[in-house]
């Protein structure tokens, strides 16, 4: 197991897809739990409406009182201290009070003036209640109910908000609503349907509190709005389900199916298939690039496997001859009748064959390390000119475009040039020309010499492992293969250019 990689449980792709689609479907239902915030807004809207109604009734109450008692407010309206009252109730906290206490019998009876005012204001309240659905209580300065929709003749002075209003404070509170009958199930999602808003506003004449306007109402709830928009919501729900299905289809068409096809292709290659079958539908550009990478990797591994098989066969053949010679010479050396001259000759043959095998093994090692030596980088011929000229003093090496940048590491280029220059020297070359440039196919490098060249019959064989025309001189036939493997590991190619005389190799990076 690789370092840092554990074999823990991992979900399947379809499971991740179902989870994502499930979350998408849950988003609308999660909105039900956001009704608490919207319910607070509805409560504050109700409070604002009650405050407006209470202010109108309070002003009317004061005018009726002035008419009944003959008193008038001494300060003009525009000179009074006006303090705006804004909605303040929130049901997102623990500010919802218990149900309102019941009214109790009055201790001090209201004055006749208040009773007359109460009768007049009750007519206004009853007419308004048909439209606003609010409950009205009109109180005198002692907290007695002098008019309104109910509890007339009783006292609400013990109620907290009424007591505070009698002291000159406008109070808004939310109390738990007492329902008659069982609450509908859906109302449990909206806390606003389980409270009732109460507003108590003092009525002042000449800075004296003469009474209180006490109004209450249950806030509207979200389900009434939803029911009114049920057809629109049904369309929205259908759109959500269709959108979710389309998301799943797109995910399956562009991601899941191409990935499963890639998995099938890789399994077939692992089971022995030699050819990568292209995918009919790639889905996305990234999956297409991934498929192309798999195809390139498969082709490269297949080429390496074929090269290994061919290489093994050539190695076996190449080592068989020197091993057979060494074995035969050893058997002959065991004979006592052999002269000293014959014995030395056989010993020389054994040394030569051993040197041959050592050379073959060294070439094989260089060939096997060709991929590792292929390092990408940047260099130019000018940085290597002095080094290669000193390594091959018998060659007249010319360099053109010496400052042109090649996409290869300097050490890798040194290995490539060493094999090509050695090959030129072995074929009686006196002058070698190195030239770099670029064209539509990429950056290129040519190595041309004036040696004996390559015959037409051998042009197709020179890239074959262990092919050499200098076997008697110790040639292994691996130099060009090492160059070819190194260049291909860099993603390039090595080719033989047609020439009437000499030899020219072209490397395209």
Order of alpha helices (4+ residues) and beta strands (2+ residues): alpha-alpha-beta-beta-alpha-beta-beta-beta-alpha-beta-beta-beta-alpha-alpha-alpha-alpha-alpha-alpha-alpha-beta-alpha-beta-beta-alpha-beta-beta
